[in-house]
Amino acid sequence: MIFPTAWADAIRPAWQRLRALATPILLSAYARLRHPTRRGIALTLAAGPLALLLYAIVLIPFTPSIRDIRNATSEHPAQILSADGKKLAELRLANRQWVRLADISPHVIDALLATEDHRFYEHHGLDFFRTGAALVRTLGGDRQGGSTLTQQLARNLYPDDIGRAATLTRKLKEAITALKIEAVHDKDDILETYLNTVPFLYNAFGIEMAARTYFDTSAKRLDLVQSATLVGMLKGNSYYNPVLNPERSLQRRNTVLAQMVRREKLKPARYEILKKVPLNLDFERQFEKSGAAPHMTQILRKWLIAWADRNDYNLYNDGLVIRTTLDSRLQAFANQAVARQGLTLQAIADGAWPRSAWQAKHPTVQAFIRETAEYRAARAAGATHEQAIRKLAANPAFLLNLRQQKTLIESGFLALDPNTGAVRAWVGGRDFEKDAFDHVQQARRQPGSTFKPFVYGEAFRQGIPPDSTLVDRAVEIPVGRHEIWRPSDGKPPSEQPMTLRDGLAQSKNTITAQLMQQVGPAKVIRLARALGVRQSPLEAVPSLALGTSPVSLKEMVAAYAAIAGGGRYRAPYLITRIEDRNGRMLEEFAPAAPERALDETTDYALLDALRGVIDRGTGIAIRNRFGIRADVAGKTGTTQDNADGWFILMHPQLVAGAWVGFNDPRITLRSDYWGQGAHSALPIVGEVFSSALRTRLIDERQRFTAPDDRSLWQRLVIQVSQWAEKLAPTWFGPPPPPPRKTSPPKPSTSEPTEEADPLQEVIDRIIAEDTQEASAKSVPPAPPPTTPEPPGAQD
């Protein structure tokens, strides 16, 4: 770069002064390098370790703190409890069962120390002899690891803080963390933590889960050969895995046994026998215990992680106690009902979709094949569409697996307290291990006729009475682009007038469609939003009246809970409080404030119309089959082609709903009977309600209360009158006693009679009563009787 002349003139003097000062220093340093002194050599050799030490000091704040190390080496998972104090789940970071060192086979400890760190009880976290030997071998071309068990533990516990790259920074962080661990814990604690945190593949963490996974035994019962096999995996879980690579695993196991001979933990003669023993695996994957409400727990886990981060807690090690609104008894009833009905409907689904019907030539099956990873892989390999379909169709195992996935019956169940919004039971699916997808909050399905109450509720809100009539006739509604929507009920209309109350009870599509035209889709959507359908998009079209816009089960049950709760929406909530492991409250959660969605009179009219669904309509099985006589109201729902079955039931103390169907709506039960919500979803809700009433979790005598129809002025006058009556004795004193009736005095023959003075009579009576009372007090009490009481007269 060429500077202007003025800049060059200004810089030149400064540059000359700097060169004059630096030249002697550089010449002196050059002379010392050509003729080094002992002192200079010593300082040069010390500069490298000193720089390394200074760099290590700089890295200390970037390694785990002492507090983190104390928490990480002791497991205190969060406990999720029900409202009645029962444990629903434990939130663990990994699928492991922590065992004490005394409950681990001694063979495991001997094999581990002989192979990985035979000077474990002698060093303080760093083994310089082992590190130096590993360095020499690595420079010689045989790469060796020089980490102690404590360093390996540091790497296992803090992979993100320490890093994974083979760099000097990572090794220094690992060494610093190992020294911290040794400063905080004794050797046995370190060994116990190491054996409980090492991974063994297949979602097995720790020696206990490894023993169950590979040998179907416990850590305490592992024999010498089994112990050597598991310890051998620590060098490479995949490379030396006995399931994936049995030959390598066998060689590695024998190497571990040889190391035990070298460290005098095994006699050579026995080694010669044991090295010929086969692996003898008994492999079975171990799944984490899902608890009573696994789908709810997973949704709760995401929220709790964010809460713990905001409040500086460790969800997996701080021993937090999360108290929820769930009732363990009601949750058990719900789990049983979903499982029982699921088995019944699965048998029907298997009959509707037998192997003979699951052929590649079927258009639906072909569509499913095109969506699989196997089909995409075949096309990526160069196969044409026809070749890929033909290849997969010829694979019976592929077709069987696809059929089992697609024809698996699923369901969801949710129960709420309509007075608070508290969640009482949550079943997100039939089997969490097979399908972790939550069908309560995550799934969006068409609600069918369960959406109709929003249409009728808006009509009642606009002043249309429940007993007004519409003619049950064929309906044709233009929907744009020269299209006509013709809703029907599966049978010809009666051409007779029908009240709105009966139209809702019988779930008449023709009546509901006409009513939707009167009230307007936009206003129906507004009411649905106010009642609780707040996350799912709703399309303002006439067919919305029949539930064509997908929604979640949680939204629908919350909306019905608002109807049961007097027309006030209460947001569902799950947690009441969070405590630490000592019971100290960290945060408490109150129910959300109610939001008015419908006035009480309109809401009660809608609720009363929904009673008809249970008493004489599509939900009459609640009375006939389950014998429920409580004051309940509800609605069934069935979507087109019977793809979805719904039922929601309301009681003053509990509102519950169920959905039944397949994950893919293109699959149906192929049954006009079982596909209806009255036969697929209703039995789940009916069974839960029947059990809740039988065990008195809810009161059969409770009834929905009709609103007071008197005007505000009338109610105010009555309240003021009642208030005045209560305060009258305080303000004016007690009312006077009524006058006694006395016989008239007899006339005297000597003197004329005078009219008696009433006040004087009262005074005379009081004086007489006082005199009698005084004389009674002056008389001594009579002595007790001397005659003995008959036997048995005493208390």
C-alpha positions in Angstrom: 0.0 0.0 0.0 1.4 3.5 -0.9 0.8 6.1 1.8 0.5 9.8 1.1 3.7 11.8 1.6 2.4 13.5 4.7 1.7 10.2 6.4 5.2 8.8 5.5 6.9 11.9 6.9 4.9 11.5 10.2 5.6 7.8 10.6 9.3 7.8 9.6 10.7 9.3 12.9 8.8 6.8 15.0 9.9 3.8 12.9 13.6 5.0 13.2 13.3 5.2 17.0 11.7 1.7 17.3 14.4 0.2 15.1 17.2 1.7 17.2 15.7 0.2 20.4 15.0 -3.3 19.0 18.3 -3.8 17.1 20.5 -4.3 20.3 17.9 -6.6 21.9 17.7 -8.9 18.8 21.5 -9.0 18.4 21.9 -10.0 22.1 19.3 -12.7 21.8 21.0 -14.1 18.7 24.3 -14.2 20.4 22.8 -16.1 23.4 21.3 -18.7 21.0 24.7 -19.2 19.4 26.5 -19.5 22.7 23.8 -20.8 25.3 24.5 -20.8 29.0 23.3 -23.4 31.5 20.9 -20.8 32.9 19.5 -20.1 29.5 19.0 -23.8 28.7 17.2 -24.3 32.0 14.9 -21.3 31.4 14.2 -22.6 27.8 13.3 -26.1 29.1 11.1 -24.7 31.8 9.2 -22.4 29.4 7.2 -25.3 27.8 5.9 -26.8 31.1 5.2 -23.4 32.5 3.2 -22.4 29.4 1.3 -25.7 29.7 0.6 -25.0 33.4 -0.6 -21.5 32.7 -2.9 -22.8 29.9 -4.3 -25.5 32.3 -5.0 -22.8 34.9 -6.9 -20.8 32.2 -9.0 -23.9 31.4 -10.1 -24.5 35.0 -13.2 -22.3 34.8 -14.3 -24.1 31.7 -14.4 -27.5 33.4 -17.4 -28.8 35.5 -17.7 -27.2 38.9 -17.3 -29.1 42.2 -21.1 -28.8 42.8 -21.8 -30.4 39.4 -19.4 -33.2 40.2 -21.1 -33.8 43.6 -24.5 -34.1 41.9 -23.4 -36.1 38.9 -21.8 -38.9 41.0 -25.0 -39.5 42.9 -28.3 -40.2 41.2 -31.4 -38.5 42.5 -34.0 -38.6 39.6 -37.0 -36.4 39.7 -40.2 -38.1 41.1 -43.6 -37.4 39.5 -46.4 -38.1 41.9 -50.2 -38.2 41.6 -52.6 -36.1 43.5 -53.1 -38.9 46.0 -49.3 -39.4 46.5 -48.6 -42.4 44.3 -45.4 -42.4 42.2 -46.3 -42.2 38.5 -42.7 -42.0 37.0 -39.1 -41.2 37.6 -37.2 -38.9 35.2 -33.8 -40.4 34.6 -31.2 -39.2 32.1 -30.6 -42.8 30.9 -32.1 -46.2 31.1 -30.1 -47.5 34.1 -30.7 -49.1 37.5 -28.2 -47.7 40.0 -26.6 -50.4 42.2 -24.2 -50.1 45.1 -20.6 -51.3 44.8 -21.4 -54.0 47.3 -24.1 -55.4 45.0 -21.7 -55.8 42.0 -20.0 -59.0 41.4 -16.3 -59.0 42.6 -15.3 -60.6 39.2 -16.4 -57.3 37.5 -14.2 -55.2 39.7 -11.2 -57.5 39.4 -11.6 -57.6 35.6 -12.0 -53.9 35.3 -9.0 -52.9 37.4 -6.7 -55.5 35.8 -7.6 -54.3 32.3 -8.2 -50.6 32.6 -6.4 -49.2 35.7 -4.4 -51.6 37.9 -2.9 -48.7 40.0 -6.4 -47.2 40.6 -6.1 -47.2 44.4 -2.6 -45.7 44.2 -2.9 -42.6 42.0 -4.9 -39.4 42.6 -6.7 -39.3 39.2 -3.6 -39.2 36.9 -1.2 -42.1 36.4 1.9 -40.6 34.9 3.6 -44.0 34.4 0.6 -45.3 32.4 0.5 -42.0 30.5 4.2 -42.1 29.7 4.0 -45.8 28.6 1.0 -45.1 26.4 2.8 -42.1 24.8 5.9 -44.2 24.0 3.8 -47.0 22.4 1.7 -44.5 20.4 4.9 -42.9 19.0 6.1 -46.4 18.1 2.9 -46.9 16.0 0.8 -48.8 18.5 -1.8 -46.4 19.7 -2.6 -46.9 23.4 -4.9 -45.1 25.8 -3.3 -43.8 29.0 -6.5 -42.6 30.8 -7.2 -43.7 34.3 -10.7 -44.8 35.3 -11.2 -41.4 36.9 -10.3 -39.7 33.6 -12.7 -42.1 31.7 -15.4 -41.2 34.2 -14.9 -37.5 33.7 -15.2 -38.1 29.9 -18.4 -40.2 30.4 -20.1 -37.8 32.8 -19.2 -34.5 30.9 -18.8 -35.3 27.2 -20.0 -31.8 26.1 -17.9 -29.9 28.6 -14.7 -31.8 28.0 -15.2 -32.6 24.3 -14.5 -35.6 22.1 -11.7 -34.4 19.8 -8.2 -35.8 20.3 -6.6 -32.5 21.2 -4.4 -31.1 24.0 -7.3 -29.0 25.3 -9.5 -32.0 25.7 -6.8 -34.0 27.5 -6.2 -31.1 29.9 -9.8 -30.6 30.6 -10.1 -34.3 31.3 -7.2 -34.3 33.7 -8.5 -31.2 35.6 -11.9 -32.8 36.0 -10.4 -36.1 37.1 -8.4 -34.2 39.8 -11.6 -32.5 41.0 -13.4 -35.8 41.1 -10.6 -37.4 43.2 -10.7 -34.4 45.6 -14.5 -34.7 46.2 -15.0 -38.5 46.3 -13.3 -41.6 47.6 -12.1 -44.4 45.4 -15.1 -46.7 46.1 -17.5 -44.0 45.2 -15.7 -43.3 41.9 -15.6 -47.0 41.0 -19.4 -47.3 41.8 -20.2 -44.3 39.7 -18.1 -45.5 36.8 -19.8 -48.9 36.7 -23.2 -47.3 36.9 -22.7 -44.8 34.1 -20.8 -46.6 31.3 -22.9 -47.3 28.2 -23.3 -50.8 26.7 -25.4 -50.2 23.6 -29.1 -51.1 23.2 -30.2 -48.3 25.5 -28.4 -50.1 28.4 -26.4 -47.9 30.8 -24.5 -49.2 33.8 -23.5 -52.7 34.8 -26.9 -53.7 36.1 -28.7 -53.0 32.8 -25.8 -54.6 30.9 -26.1 -57.8 32.9 -29.9 -58.0 32.2 -29.5 -57.2 28.5 -26.7 -59.6 27.6 -27.1 -62.4 30.2 -30.5 -62.0 31.8 -29.1 -61.8 35.2 -28.2 -59.1 37.8 -24.8 -57.4 38.3 -24.4 -59.3 41.6 -24.7 -62.7 39.9 -22.3 -62.2 37.0 -19.7 -65.0 36.8 -16.1 -64.6 35.7 -16.6 -65.2 32.0 -19.7 -62.9 31.8 -17.8 -60.2 33.7 -14.8 -60.4 31.4 -17.1 -60.1 28.4 -18.8 -56.9 29.6 -15.5 -55.3 30.7 -14.1 -56.2 27.3 -16.8 -54.1 25.7 -15.6 -50.9 27.3 -12.8 -50.6 24.8 -15.4 -50.4 22.0 -19.1 -51.0 22.5 -19.8 -51.7 18.9 -16.5 -53.2 17.8 -16.4 -55.7 20.7 -20.2 -56.2 21.0 -21.0 -59.9 21.6 -24.3 -59.6 19.5 -22.9 -57.8 16.5 -19.3 -59.2 16.5 -19.2 -62.4 18.6 -15.7 -63.5 17.4 -14.1 -60.1 18.3 -16.0 -60.2 21.6 -14.6 -63.6 22.4 -11.0 -62.6 21.6 -11.4 -59.4 23.7 -12.9 -61.4 26.6 -9.9 -63.8 26.6 -7.5 -60.7 26.6 -9.3 -59.5 29.7 -8.9 -62.9 31.3 -5.2 -62.9 30.4 -4.8 -59.4 32.1 -6.3 -60.9 35.2 -3.7 -63.7 35.1 -1.0 -61.0 34.8 -2.3 -59.1 37.7 -2.7 -62.3 39.8 -6.5 -62.1 39.9 -6.8 -65.5 38.0 -4.7 -68.6 38.1 -3.1 -69.7 34.7 -4.6 -73.2 34.9 -8.1 -71.8 35.2 -7.5 -69.3 32.4 -6.7 -72.2 30.1 -10.1 -73.7 30.8 -12.1 -70.5 30.7 -10.7 -69.2 27.4 -12.4 -72.1 25.7 -15.9 -71.4 27.1 -18.3 -69.9 24.6 -20.0 -66.6 25.2 -23.4 -68.1 26.1 -25.4 -64.9 25.6 -29.1 -64.6 26.7 -29.8 -61.3 24.9 -33.0 -59.3 25.5 -33.4 -55.5 25.1 -34.3 -53.7 28.3 -36.8 -50.9 28.1 -37.1 -48.0 30.5 -40.1 -48.4 32.8 -42.8 -46.1 31.3 -44.9 -45.7 34.4 -48.7 -45.3 34.7 -49.0 -42.3 32.4 -46.0 -42.4 30.0 -47.4 -40.1 27.3 -48.2 -37.5 29.8 -44.8 -37.9 31.4 -43.0 -37.3 28.2 -44.9 -34.1 27.6 -44.3 -33.1 31.1 -40.6 -33.8 30.8 -40.1 -31.2 28.1 -41.8 -28.5 30.2 -39.8 -29.5 33.3 -36.5 -29.4 31.5 -37.2 -25.8 30.6 -38.3 -25.0 34.1 -35.2 -26.6 35.6 -33.0 -24.6 33.3 -34.7 -21.3 34.2 -34.4 -22.0 37.9 -30.9 -23.5 37.9 -31.9 -27.0 38.9 -30.8 -30.4 37.5 -33.9 -32.4 36.6 -32.1 -35.7 36.8 -29.9 -35.3 39.8 -31.5 -32.8 42.2 -34.2 -35.1 43.5 -37.1 -32.8 42.6 -40.6 -33.9 43.5 -43.3 -32.9 41.0 -46.9 -33.2 42.3 -49.5 -33.5 39.6 -53.3 -33.3 39.4 -53.7 -36.9 38.2 -55.6 -39.4 40.3 -53.8 -42.7 40.3 -57.0 -44.7 40.7 -58.8 -43.0 37.8 -55.6 -43.4 35.7 -55.6 -47.1 36.4 -59.2 -47.4 35.4 -58.5 -45.5 32.2 -55.5 -47.7 31.4 -57.5 -50.8 31.8 -60.4 -49.5 29.8 -58.2 -48.5 26.9 -56.3 -51.8 26.9 -59.5 -53.9 27.1 -61.3 -52.1 24.3 -58.1 -52.0 22.2 -57.9 -55.8 22.2 -61.6 -56.1 21.2 -61.2 -53.7 18.3 -57.9 -55.1 17.2 -59.5 -58.5 16.6 -62.1 -56.7 14.4 -59.3 -54.8 12.6 -57.4 -58.0 11.9 -60.5 -59.5 10.5 -61.2 -56.5 8.4 -57.6 -56.5 7.0 -56.5 -60.1 6.7 -53.4 -61.1 4.8 -55.5 -62.0 1.8 -56.8 -58.4 1.6 -53.3 -56.9 2.0 -52.0 -57.3 -1.5 -49.7 -55.0 -3.4 -52.3 -54.6 -6.2 -54.6 -52.8 -3.7 -54.4 -49.0 -4.3 -54.1 -48.2 -0.6 -51.4 -50.8 0.0 -49.5 -49.5 -3.0 -49.7 -46.0 -1.6 -48.3 -47.2 1.7 -45.4 -49.1 0.0 -44.4 -45.9 -1.9 -44.1 -44.1 1.5 -41.7 -46.6 3.0 -37.9 -46.2 3.4 -37.4 -49.5 1.6 -39.2 -48.2 -1.5 -37.1 -45.0 -1.5 -33.9 -47.1 -1.2 -34.9 -49.3 -4.1 -35.6 -46.2 -6.3 -32.3 -44.7 -5.2 -30.6 -47.9 -6.3 -31.9 -47.4 -9.8 -35.1 -49.5 -9.8 -38.1 -48.2 -11.6 -41.5 -47.8 -9.8 -42.8 -51.1 -11.1 -39.6 -52.9 -10.2 -39.5 -51.5 -6.7 -43.2 -52.4 -6.1 -42.7 -55.9 -7.5 -39.6 -56.5 -5.4 -41.2 -55.4 -2.1 -44.5 -57.1 -2.9 -42.6 -60.4 -3.2 -41.2 -60.0 0.4 -43.7 -61.5 2.9 -41.8 -60.2 5.9 -42.0 -56.6 4.6 -45.7 -56.8 3.8 -46.5 -58.4 7.2 -44.6 -55.6 9.0 -46.3 -52.9 7.0 -49.7 -54.5 7.6 -49.1 -54.6 11.4 -48.0 -51.0 11.5 -50.9 -49.6 9.5 -53.7 -51.7 11.0 -52.7 -51.2 14.6 -55.7 -49.8 16.6 -54.9 -46.7 18.6 -56.8 -44.6 21.1 -56.6 -41.7 23.5 -58.4 -40.8 26.7 -58.5 -37.7 28.8 -60.4 -36.8 32.0 -60.7 -33.3 33.5 -62.2 -31.7 36.5 -64.7 -29.1 35.0 -64.5 -27.0 38.2 -60.7 -26.4 38.1 -59.4 -27.7 34.8 -57.2 -30.2 36.6 -56.2 -33.3 34.5 -57.4 -36.4 36.3 -56.3 -39.1 33.8 -54.3 -39.1 30.5 -53.8 -42.1 28.3 -52.0 -41.2 25.1 -52.1 -44.6 23.4 -52.5 -48.3 23.8 -48.8 -49.2 24.3 -46.1 -46.5 24.8 -43.3 -49.0 23.9 -44.9 -49.6 20.5 -46.1 -46.1 19.7 -44.9 -43.1 21.8 -47.0 -40.7 19.7 -49.5 -39.0 22.0 -53.1 -39.1 20.8 -54.4 -36.7 23.4 -52.4 -33.5 22.6 -50.3 -34.2 19.6 -52.8 -36.0 17.3 -55.2 -33.9 15.2 -58.3 -35.8 13.9 -61.7 -34.8 12.6 -64.1 -34.7 15.5 -67.2 -35.6 13.6 -70.5 -35.0 15.4 -68.8 -34.1 18.7 -68.3 -30.7 17.1 -72.1 -30.2 16.7 -72.7 -28.8 20.2 -70.8 -25.7 19.2 -73.4 -25.1 16.4 -76.3 -25.6 18.7 -74.7 -23.5 21.4 -74.3 -20.6 19.1 -77.9 -21.0 18.0 -79.1 -20.9 21.6 -76.8 -17.9 22.2 -78.5 -16.1 19.4 -81.9 -16.6 21.0 -83.2 -19.7 19.0 -84.9 -21.9 21.6 -84.1 -25.6 21.9 -87.7 -26.5 21.2 -87.9 -24.6 17.9 -88.2 -26.9 14.9 -86.6 -27.5 11.5 -87.8 -29.9 8.8 -85.8 -33.0 8.4 -85.3 -32.7 4.6 -82.6 -33.1 2.0 -80.2 -30.2 2.1 -78.1 -28.7 -0.8 -75.7 -26.0 0.1 -73.5 -24.2 -2.5 -69.9 -24.1 -1.4 -68.4 -22.3 -4.4 -66.8 -23.2 -7.7 -70.1 -24.7 -8.8 -69.9 -27.3 -6.0 -72.9 -28.4 -3.9 -72.6 -29.9 -0.4 -75.3 -32.5 0.3 -75.1 -33.8 3.9 -77.1 -36.9 4.7 -77.7 -39.3 7.6 -77.3 -42.6 5.9 -81.1 -42.9 5.5 -83.8 -40.9 3.7 -85.0 -37.8 5.6 -88.4 -38.0 7.3 -89.7 -34.7 5.9 -91.1 -34.0 9.3 -90.5 -31.1 11.7 -87.9 -31.9 14.4 -86.9 -29.9 17.4 -83.3 -28.8 17.8 -83.2 -30.7 21.0 -84.1 -33.9 19.2 -81.9 -33.1 16.3 -78.9 -32.9 18.6 -79.9 -36.1 20.5 -80.3 -38.1 17.3 -77.2 -36.4 15.8 -79.1 -35.4 12.6 -76.7 -34.0 10.0 -79.5 -32.4 7.9 -80.8 -30.5 10.9 -77.3 -29.4 12.0 -76.4 -28.2 8.4 -79.5 -26.1 8.2 -78.8 -24.6 11.7 -75.2 -23.8 10.6 -76.6 -21.8 7.7 -78.7 -19.8 10.1 -76.0 -19.0 12.7 -73.0 -18.7 10.4 -69.7 -20.7 10.5 -67.6 -17.7 11.6 -69.7 -17.3 14.8 -69.5 -21.0 15.5 -65.7 -20.9 15.2 -65.7 -17.9 17.6 -67.7 -19.9 20.2 -65.5 -23.0 19.7 -62.4 -20.9 20.4 -64.0 -19.4 23.5 -64.9 -22.8 24.9 -61.4 -24.3 24.3 -60.6 -25.2 20.7 -57.7 -22.8 20.6 -54.7 -24.5 18.9 -56.2 -26.2 15.8 -57.1 -24.2 12.7 -60.8 -24.3 11.9 -62.1 -23.7 8.4 -65.1 -21.5 8.1 -67.1 -23.7 5.7 -70.6 -25.2 6.1 -69.2 -28.7 6.5 -67.5 -27.6 9.7 -70.8 -28.2 11.4 -70.1 -32.0 11.0 -66.6 -31.7 12.3 -64.4 -31.7 9.2 -61.6 -29.6 10.7 -59.1 -31.8 12.6 -58.7 -31.0 16.3 -57.0 -32.6 19.3 -58.8 -34.7 22.0 -57.4 -32.3 24.7 -59.1 -29.3 23.0 -62.4 -31.1 22.7 -62.5 -32.4 26.3 -61.5 -28.9 27.6 -64.4 -27.4 25.6 -66.9 -29.9 27.0 -65.5 -29.2 30.5 -66.3 -25.5 29.9 -69.9 -26.5 29.0 -70.1 -28.7 32.2 -68.5 -25.8 34.2 -71.3 -23.3 33.6 -70.0 -21.9 30.3 -66.6 -20.9 31.7 -63.4 -22.1 30.1 -60.6 -23.3 32.4 -57.2 -24.1 30.8 -56.2 -27.7 31.7 -53.3 -27.9 34.0 -51.1 -30.8 35.3 -48.8 -29.6 38.1 -49.8 -28.3 41.5 -46.4 -27.8 43.0 -42.7 -28.6 42.7 -40.6 -29.5 45.8 -37.0 -30.3 46.5 -35.9 -33.6 47.9 -36.4 -32.3 51.5 -40.0 -31.3 50.9 -39.4 -27.6 50.6 -41.8 -26.0 48.1 -40.0 -24.4 45.2 -43.0 -23.3 43.2 -46.8 -23.7 43.4 -49.3 -23.6 40.5 -52.9 -22.5 40.9 -55.7 -23.2 38.4 -56.1 -20.7 35.6 -58.7 -18.0 36.0 -62.0 -19.0 34.4 -63.0 -17.2 31.2 -66.6 -16.7 30.3 -67.5 -18.3 27.0 -71.3 -18.7 27.3 -73.8 -17.1 29.7 -75.2 -19.5 32.3 -78.7 -19.7 30.8 -77.5 -20.5 27.3 -75.0 -23.0 28.6 -77.5 -24.8 30.7 -79.9 -25.0 27.7 -77.1 -26.7 25.7 -76.2 -29.0 28.6 -79.8 -30.0 29.0 -80.0 -30.8 25.2 -76.9 -32.9 25.5 -78.6 -34.9 28.3 -81.0 -36.1 25.6 -78.1 -37.7 23.8 -77.6 -40.0 26.8 -81.2 -40.5 27.8 -82.7 -41.2 24.3 -80.1 -40.6 21.6 -76.9 -42.0 20.3 -75.3 -42.3 23.7 -78.0 -44.3 25.3 -75.6 -47.3 25.9 -74.3 -45.3 28.9 -77.7 -46.0 30.6 -78.5 -49.4 29.1 -75.1 -51.1 29.0 -73.2 -49.5 31.9 -76.2 -48.7 34.1 -75.0 -45.2 34.9 -77.9 -43.3 36.5 -76.1 -40.1 37.5 -76.8 -36.7 35.9 -74.7 -36.9 32.8 -74.7 -35.4 29.3 -72.5 -36.1 26.3 -72.0 -36.6 22.6 -70.9 -39.3 20.2 -68.9 -38.6 17.0 -68.1 -40.6 13.9 -66.2 -39.3 10.8 -66.6 -40.2 7.2 -65.9 -43.9 6.4 -65.8 -44.6 10.1 -62.1 -43.5 10.3 -62.5 -41.9 13.7 -64.7 -42.7 16.7 -65.3 -40.2 19.5 -67.3 -39.9 22.7 -67.3 -37.3 25.4 -69.3 -37.5 28.7 -69.9 -34.8 31.2 -70.7 -35.0 34.9 -70.6 -32.1 37.5 -67.3 -33.5 38.9 -65.7 -35.1 35.9 -65.6 -34.7 32.1 -63.9 -37.5 30.0 -63.5 -38.2 26.3 -62.0 -40.9 24.1 -60.9 -41.2 20.5 -60.4 -44.5 18.7 -59.0 -45.1 15.2 -55.8 -45.8 13.2 -52.7 -43.5 12.9 -53.4 -43.3 9.2 -57.0 -42.2 8.5 -56.9 -44.1 5.2 -57.3 -47.3 7.2 -60.8 -48.0 8.7 -62.5 -50.8 10.6 -64.7 -51.5 7.5 -67.7 -51.8 9.8 -70.6 -49.5 10.0 -71.3 -50.8 13.5 -67.9 -50.9 15.2 -66.7 -47.8 13.3 -69.2 -45.6 15.1 -68.1 -43.7 18.2 -71.0 -45.2 20.1 -69.5 -48.6 19.8 -65.7 -47.8 19.5 -65.0 -44.9 21.9 -68.1 -44.9 24.2 -67.2 -48.2 26.0 -63.9 -46.7 27.2 -65.5 -43.7 28.7 -68.5 -45.8 30.0 -66.2 -48.2 31.8 -64.1 -45.5 33.4 -67.2 -43.6 34.6 -68.8 -46.8 35.9 -65.6 -47.6 37.9 -65.4 -44.0 39.2 -69.0 -44.0 40.4 -68.6 -47.5 42.0 -65.5 -46.5 44.0 -67.1 -43.0 44.8 -64.3 -41.0 43.1 -67.3 -39.0 41.8 -70.7 -38.6 43.6 -73.7 -40.1 41.8 -76.0 -37.6 43.7 -74.3 -34.5 42.2 -76.5 -32.7 39.6 -75.9 -29.9 37.2 -77.5 -26.7 38.7 -80.0 -24.7 36.6 -79.3 -21.0 36.6 -81.5 -18.5 38.5 -83.8 -17.0 35.9 -85.0 -14.1 38.2 -84.0 -10.6 37.2 -81.1 -8.9 38.9 -83.5 -6.5 40.6 -85.6 -9.3 42.0 -82.6 -11.2 43.3 -81.3 -7.9 44.8 -84.5 -7.3 46.7 -84.6 -10.8 48.0 -81.0 -10.7 49.2 -81.6 -7.3 50.9 -84.7 -8.6 52.6 -82.9 -11.7 53.9 -80.1 -9.5 55.1 -82.4 -7.2 56.9 -84.2 -10.0 58.6 -80.9 -11.3 60.0 -79.8 -7.9 61.3 -83.2 -6.9 62.8 -82.6 -8.6 66.2 -79.3 -6.8 66.5 -80.6 -3.4 65.7 -84.0 -3.4 67.5 -83.6 -6.0 70.2 -85.6 -9.2 70.5 -89.3 -9.0 69.8 -91.6 -8.8 72.9 -93.2 -12.1 74.0 -96.8 -12.6 73.0 -99.3 -11.8 75.8 -100.7 -14.7 77.7 -104.3 -15.6 77.6 -106.0 -15.3 81.0 -109.5 -16.0 82.1 -111.5 -12.8 82.9 -111.9 -11.9 86.6 -115.1 -12.8 88.3 -117.3 -9.7 89.2 -117.4 -8.8 92.9 -120.7 -8.2 94.5 -119.4 -5.6 97.0 -117.3 -3.3 94.8 -117.3 -2.5 91.2 -114.5 -4.0 89.1 -111.7 -2.0 87.4 -110.1 -2.7 84.1 -106.8 -4.6 84.6 -103.5 -2.8 83.6 -101.5 -5.1 81.2 -98.1 -3.6 82.1 -98.8 -4.1 85.8 -99.8 -7.7 85.1 -96.4 -8.3 83.4 -94.6 -6.7 86.3 -96.5 -8.7 88.9 -95.8 -11.9 87.0 -92.1 -11.3 86.8 -92.0 -10.5 90.6 -93.9 -13.7 91.3 -91.5 -15.8 89.2 -88.5 -14.3 90.9 -89.9 -15.1 94.3 -90.6 -18.7 93.4 -87.1 -19.1 92.0 -85.5 -17.6 95.2 -87.6 -19.9 97.4 -86.6 -22.9 95.3 -82.9 -22.1 95.8 -83.4 -21.9 99.6 -84.8 -25.5 99.8 -82.0 -28.1 100.2 -81.9 -30.8 97.6 -83.5 -34.1 98.3 -81.0 -36.9 99.3 -80.3 -39.6 96.8 -82.4 -42.7 97.0 -81.1 -45.5 99.1 -82.8 -48.3 97.1 -80.1 -50.0 94.9 -80.7 -49.7 91.1 -81.6 -52.9 89.3 -78.7 -54.8 87.5 -78.0 -53.3 84.1 -79.3 -49.8 84.9 -75.8 -48.3 84.9 -74.2 -46.9 81.7 
